[in-house]
Amino acid sequence: MEKDYPMNYEEFKTRFIELYLFRVNSSDLENEKLFLKENESIIKGEYSNACYDYDHYGVQNEFTDEGLINQPVRILEMI
């Protein structure tokens, strides 16, 4: 049985990608889309971390736009 989180993986992934691509230079958009497709494991890992924090620490902000920008989007920008 899958636990209920503020977002399921597909919702998390979709919003994460929207927020990330919004911050990308438009001339790099296609390259960034390809990068995301090839590195979906990063998104899965960040979702797993968000779920862990939710389960163990009650942290819900990682499922908000602010939380997504401050953690996974920022990490991906550094790569």
C-alpha positions as MATLAB code, in Angstrom:
seq = 'MEKDYPMNYEEFKTRFIELYLFRVNSSDLENEKLFLKENESIIKGEYSNACYDYDHYGVQNEFTDEGLINQPVRILEMI';
ca = [
       0.000    0.000    0.000;
       1.389    3.379   -1.017;
       1.373    6.101    1.628;
      -0.409    9.393    1.014;
       1.940   12.349    0.633;
       1.069   15.938   -0.260;
       2.117   15.015   -3.836;
       2.500   11.677   -5.558;
       5.649   11.113   -7.608;
       4.133   12.245  -10.922;
       2.837   15.487   -9.383;
       6.214   16.116   -7.740;
       8.085   15.410  -10.970;
       5.794   17.627  -13.062;
       6.019   20.585  -10.689;
       9.760   20.124  -10.194;
      10.325   20.190  -13.965;
       8.091   23.244  -14.402;
       9.959   25.169  -11.710;
      13.359   24.093  -12.989;
      12.678   24.909  -16.635;
      11.178   28.276  -15.683;
      14.617   29.241  -14.334;
      16.524   28.049  -17.423;
      17.702   30.317  -20.220;
      15.339   29.785  -23.155;
      18.241   29.059  -25.514;
      19.160   26.042  -23.343;
      15.612   24.731  -22.938;
      15.887   21.693  -25.225;
      19.238   20.658  -23.740;
      17.813   20.950  -20.238;
      14.748   18.878  -21.134;
      17.063   16.161  -22.467;
      19.218   16.401  -19.335;
      16.154   15.916  -17.133;
      14.976   12.950  -19.168;
      18.390   11.286  -18.952;
      18.712   11.972  -15.220;
      15.282   11.158  -13.882;
      16.984    9.265  -11.063;
      17.834   12.663   -9.521;
      14.143   13.559   -9.396;
      13.265   10.149   -7.950;
      15.931   10.588   -5.295;
      14.666   14.022   -4.343;
      11.100   12.687   -4.093;
      12.341    9.877   -1.883;
      14.150   12.393    0.347;
      11.029   14.558    0.588;
       8.939   11.523    1.572;
      11.515   10.470    4.167;
      11.521   13.944    5.729;
       7.713   13.933    5.705;
       7.554   10.523    7.409;
      10.293   11.054    9.979;
      10.251   14.778   10.698;
       6.806   15.931    9.611;
       8.365   18.275    7.046;
       5.737   19.228    4.494;
       7.360   22.283    2.950;
       9.419   20.124    0.569;
       6.226   19.563   -1.395;
       5.614   23.304   -1.880;
       7.013   25.497   -4.644;
       9.330   27.166   -2.139;
      10.576   23.823   -0.880;
      11.090   22.489   -4.396;
      13.051   25.579   -5.410;
      15.171   25.573   -2.240;
      16.146   21.912   -2.431;
      15.928   19.839   -5.627;
      15.812   22.702   -8.134;
      18.790   24.411   -6.485;
      20.728   21.135   -6.396;
      20.060   20.483  -10.064;
      21.185   24.005  -10.956;
      24.535   23.275   -9.322;
      25.113   20.169  -11.452;
];
